[in-house]
C-alpha cells in the first residue's frame, strides 16, 4: 500500500494527530501541531489534565492558558482519556515518561502500555512516532514488533519513526518550532512520512539514516552534558581544595577561542533527562559486555554534589561558630533549573533533606514552586522578606526573579552554588561562600 493518501492528508493539514502523554513534552508539542492547522488531540490517562485542557487551562509553565483556550475554542486542540482517539488519528506521537527503576535500569513500561493501547486500535495509513527517550534499537527491536502483532505491515499499512524530544523548560529563545528536529525512520518511506508531518511546524529537520541513529543522537546530547557537568563539578571541588575561585578559572579558560566550551558547576543535576538518559545508553552497552566508564564516573560525581553542598554549608556555619543542628536555613530555589517550575530529581530537595537530617530547621523560597510534597508532608515557599531571620541562605537555583543584591544585603551568610553573587563579593565577600 502506498503512503500517498497519508502524505496528501499531512500536506493539506487534513490529517488528525494524537499526542500520547500531555505533560511537559506532550502538551507543548500538541499545541504547536494544533497551531500549524492540524486537528490535534492530547490523549492522557490523567483526568485532571484532560479537564484542565477542555476548560482552556494550561498546567505547563511554557504553555500559556490563553493559547490553549484559543486552540480549544477553535476546535484545533482537543483532550481525551478515550483510547479510541488513537485509532481515529492519522498520526500518533508517543510522549510518555521513561524513568529508571531502583537499580537504574530503563523502565519502558509506559511506552509499552501506550503501544499496546495503540496496537489494539491501529488501522492502515497511520504514522506512529516515538519521542520518549530510550536506548538505541528500541524502536526497531521492541516497538515495531509490538505494533505489528495484529498483522499490520510496516511501510505498507503503517509508518514508524523515532524523533527525540528537545524540550527545554524555561528557555525563552528556543521552543518546539525553532529547535532543529532529529528524525529517523525504520525505512526511507517512514522517514518521508514523518518529515511531512514535522516539516509542517518545525523550521529545520535533521534526518538520519535509522531510528537507532536518532535514539543514539539523543543519548549523546544528554550524556555530553552530564559528563561535562560532572567534570566541572569535580573541578569546583579541586578549586575548593586549592583555594582557587572556580568561576574565575572557568572564565579565564573560556577566553580561548577554540577547543574549549565552558560548563559551570552546580549542586547536582536534575530534571527528567540528565540524571536518567545516560543510563539508558550504559544499560544498552552492558548488554553488549561493555562498560560506559565516563557515564558511571559522571554519575558518581553529580550524584554526590548535594552531599558536598551540605558539607559546605556545615563548614561555613562552623567557621562562624554555629552548629548546623538547630540552625535556621533557607534554600533559595528548589526547581532543578533556572526560571522553571519542574522539581523532578532536583538536587535542591536533596540538599534540603540532608540538612534536615543533620538537625537544621530548613525552609525554602521559590517564585515558581509554591508548594513541595516531601513524603507525607507539604512545604510551602517562604517569602524573602524574612531572610534576616535565617542563619544561612543556600542559593540552589538561580531564578531570574530573585533580587540577589537585596538577598545578600539582608542575609547573615550566603552559600552560592550558582555563582550569581560574583559581582557582590567585593563588598560582601565576608559572608558569601561560593561553590
N, C-alpha and C positions, 0 to 999 in steps of 0.2 A: 504493500500500500504506500502511495506517495505521501510526502509531507506537505504537498502543495495546499490542500484545504486548510490545514492548520496555519501554514505560513500566511495565507491570504487573510485569515481571521486576525492574526497578530499584526499584520501590516495595516489593516483597516481599523484597528482598535475594536473589532467586534468580539475578540476573544474575552472570555471570562477568566479571571485569575483568582486563585485562592492561596492565601498565605497561612501556613500551618504554624501556629505559635505567634501570639500577638504581644510579645514582650519588648525588651529593649532593642532587639534586632528586627523582629517581625512587624511591629507597628510602624516604625518609620519607613520600612520598605513598602508595606501595603499602602501607606499614604502617598508615597512617591509614585507608585504604579497607578493609583486612582487619579492623581493629578495629571498623569500622562494621557488620561482619557479612557482607561480600561475600567470596566465594572469589576470591582475588587472586593473579595470577601475575606475578612480576618477571621480565621477559624481557631478557636481556643476552647479548652475544656473548663476554663475558669469563668464561672458565671458572672462574677463581679466585673471582670474586664469586658465581657460582652455587653453587659448592661450599661457600663460607662460609655462605651463606643456608640451604642444605639442612642444614648442621650446626648451625644456630641461632646463628650468629655474625654480628655487625654489624661493618662496616668504616667506618661513617659515625658521626662523633662524636655527633651529636644523636639517634641511634637506639640504644637500649640492647640489648645482646645478649639480655638476659633477655626483653625484649618480642618480639624476633624468634623466640627459641626457643619461647615460649608460643604464638605465632601459627602457627608451623610445626607444632608438636605438635598443635594443634587442627585442622590441615588448612586453615586460613584463608589462610595465606601459603605460596605455592609459588614455586619458582625454576626457570627452564628456559632452555636455549640453543636449543630446538627451535622453529623459526618457526611450526609448525602450531598452537601455542598461541594465536597471533593470530587464526587462523580460527575457533577454538573459543570465543573470547571474545565476549561481547555488547557490551562497551565496551573500546576500546583507547585508551590515553593515551600520547602520544609525548613523552618527556622526554630527548632526546638533545642533545649539545653543539652549539652554533652559534658556532664561533670565527671569527676573522678570518684571511684569508690574509696573505701577506707584504706586500701592498700595502694592507692594512687594509680590504679589501673583504669583504663577507659570504661565509662558506663554509657553505652549506646542504647540503653533501653528506651529512651524517649523517641529516638529515631525509629527503632524497630516497631514500637507501638504505633507511631504515626504511619509507618509503611504498611502495617497490617490493616489499619483502618482504611487507608487509601486503596490497597490492593483488592480489597473486597468490593470496591466500587468503581474500579478503573474500567475504561472503555477505550475503543480505538480513537486515534487522533488526540492524544493528550501529551503534554510536555511535563516532565517532573524534574525539578531542580532541587538538589540538596545544598543548603547554605551552612548547615551546622558543621562546626569543626570536628574532624575525625581523622583517623590515621590513613596514610596512603594505601589505596587499594580497597577501601571500604565500599565506595560507590559501586565499583565493578564486581567485587567479590561477594559482598553481602547484600547491598540494596538491590542490585539488578536481579538476582535470583528471587528475592522476596517479591518484587513487583511482577515477575514473570510466572509466578506459581499457578495462576489461573489460565495459563495458555496464551497470554498476550505476548507478541513477539517484539523485541526491541528493534527500533529503526523501521519497523513496518506498522505496528499497532500503536506503539508509544515511543517517546524520545526521552533520553535521560542525560542529565548533565550535573556537574558539580561547580558551584561558584561560591567561594568563601566570602562570608560577610566581612566587611571592613568598617563596621560602625565604630565611631569614636565618641562616646558620650561627652557632651560639653564642648566639643570642637566647633568653634564659630566660623571656621574657614572651609572645612571640608565636610560635606554631607553625602547622602546617597548619590545625588546626581553628578557631582564633580569629583568624586573619588574614582580613579581607574578601577575597572572591574575585571578580575581574572575569571575566565570561563574555560572549562574543559568538558568535552562530551565523550560518551562511550564510543562515538564514531564521528565522522565529519558531518553526517546527516543530523545527528543530535546536536552537535555544536552549532550548526547553522540555524536550527530552530531556536535554540537558546539565545543566539545572537539577535535574532529577530525580535525576541521579547525584550531583552535588556537594552538593546540599542534604541528602543523607543523612549527610554527615560534616563539613560546614563550616557554621559558625554564621550567617554573613552573606554572601549572594551579591549581587553588583553587576552586574546585566545591562546590557549596552549594545546598541546597535542593529545592530551588524555585527561581523564578525571584524576588519575594518580598524580600527574604533574601539578594539577590545580590544588589538590589536597596537600601536596608537599610544599608548594609555594606558601600556603597559609601558615603551615607549621614553621617554615623557615623565617617568615616575618616575625612571629612572636618569640621564636627561640633566639633569634638575633637580639631582640630587645632584652629578653630575660637574661641572656648570658652577659651582655654588656652592662646591664644594671648590676648584675652580680659582681662583675669586675670592678665597677666604680664604687660599689658599696664596700668592697674589700680595700680599695684604695683609700676610702674615707677612714676605715679602721686603721690602716697603716699610717695615714697622716696624723691621726689622733695619737698614736704611739710615738711618732716622730716630732710632735709639737708643731705641725705644719697646718696651714689654712687650706682645707680641701678645695674650697671654691676658688681660691687664688691659683692653686696649682692647675685646676681644670681650665680656668680662663686663660692662663698662660699657654697651656698646651693647645688650646683651641685657636690660637693665632696662627698656627701652621696652616697654610692654605691648601694642603693636600695631605692625604694619608691619615687624617685624624677626624673623628666625629665625636663631639662632646656628648657624654651622658652625665647625669647628675645623680648623686646618692640620695637615698631617702630611707624611710623607716621600714621598707619592705615592698613587696609588690602585691597588688590586689586586683579586683575585678574578676571577670569570668575567663579572660584569655591568658594573661601571662603566668598566673600560678598553675594553669591547667594544661594549655595546649602543648607545651614542650613534652609533657609526659605521654601524650598520645604518640609522639614520634619515638621516644625512648622505649615505650612498650612495644611498638611495632618492631623496632630493631632488636629487642630482646628475643622476639620470636625467630629472628634470623641469627641468633647467637652472637650479637654484637652489643657492646656496652656503650651507650651515648654518654661519654665521660664529662663533656662540657655541661650538658644539661644537668647531670647529677650534682656537679660541683656548684653550679649557679644556684640550683635549688637549695642546697645546703646553706649557702651564704645568705641568700634572700630570705629564707625561712627563719634564719637566726637573727635578723635585724631587729625585730621587736624586742627580743631579749637584750640586745646591745643597747637599744634606746632606753629601755627601762633601767639598765645598769648605769647609763649616762645620767639619767635623772637622779638616781640614788647617789652617785658620786657628787653631782652638783649640789644636792642638798647637804651632804656630809661636809663639803667644803665650806658651807655656811652654818655649820654646827646644828644642822637639823636632821632628824631621822625621817626616813620615808614612812615608817609606821606612825600613823596619826597625822601625817601631813595632809593638807587640803590641796588637791591638784586639779588642774583644768586641762583637758585635751582640746585643743583648738583644731577642729576639723576631723570628722570620722568617716567621710566618704573616701573611697580609695583613690580618687584623683581630684584635681582642681575643678571647681565650678560644676561638679556633677552631684547627683543625689544617690549614687549607687554605693552601697556599703558591702557588696559581695566580696568576701575574702580580704576585707580592709585590714591592713596591719595596724591601723589606729585602734581598732577594737581589741586586738591582741595586746597592745601596749596598755590600754585601759585596764584590762583584766589582769595583766601581770602586776601592775602597780597596786591594784586592789588586793591581789594575792599577798603582796608584801606589807599590807596593812594600811595603805593610803586610803583616804576618802576622795574619790575621783568623780568629777562631773565632766561634761563635755559641752562644747558650743559648736554648732554647725548651721549656717544660714540655709542650707539645702536639705538638712535632715532633721526634722522637728522631733522625731522620736526614734528610739532604737530598742528592739526587743533582744534582751540577753537572757537566755534561758527562760525562767519563769517571771522575770521582772522586766519592766519597761523604763528606760531612762529618757528624759526629755532635755532638749537643748536649753542650756543656761544662757541668759543674756550676758553680754560682755561688760555691762555697767558695774558688775561686782568683782572685776578682776583683782582689785586691790586686796580682796579678802583671801586670796589663794597664796600658798607658799611657792608655787611654781606653775607656769603655763607651758605646756608642751605643744608646739606647733607641728601637727602631724599631717595636715593637708593645707596647701597654700591657696585657699579660696580668694578670689579677687575682691569679694565684697567686704573683706575684713580690713579695718584700718590698723595696719601693723605699727605705725608710728604711735598711735594712741595706746595700743596694746602694750608696747614696750614701756611707754611712759608710766603707765599705771601699775604694771606687774612688778613683783618683787624679784622674780627670776624667770628667765625665758630659756627653754631648751628648744632650739630651732633645728628641725630635721629637714627643712626645705630651703634653707639659705635665703629666706625672704627678709631677713633683718640686716643684711650686709651693710646697707647704707647707714644704718643706725648705730653700728658698733663703735664708731669713733666717739660718739657721745655717751653711749650706754653699754660699752663693752664689758664693764664690770659685772653686769647682771645678765649677759647673754652667753649661753653655751651653745655652740654650733656643732652639727654632725661633721 
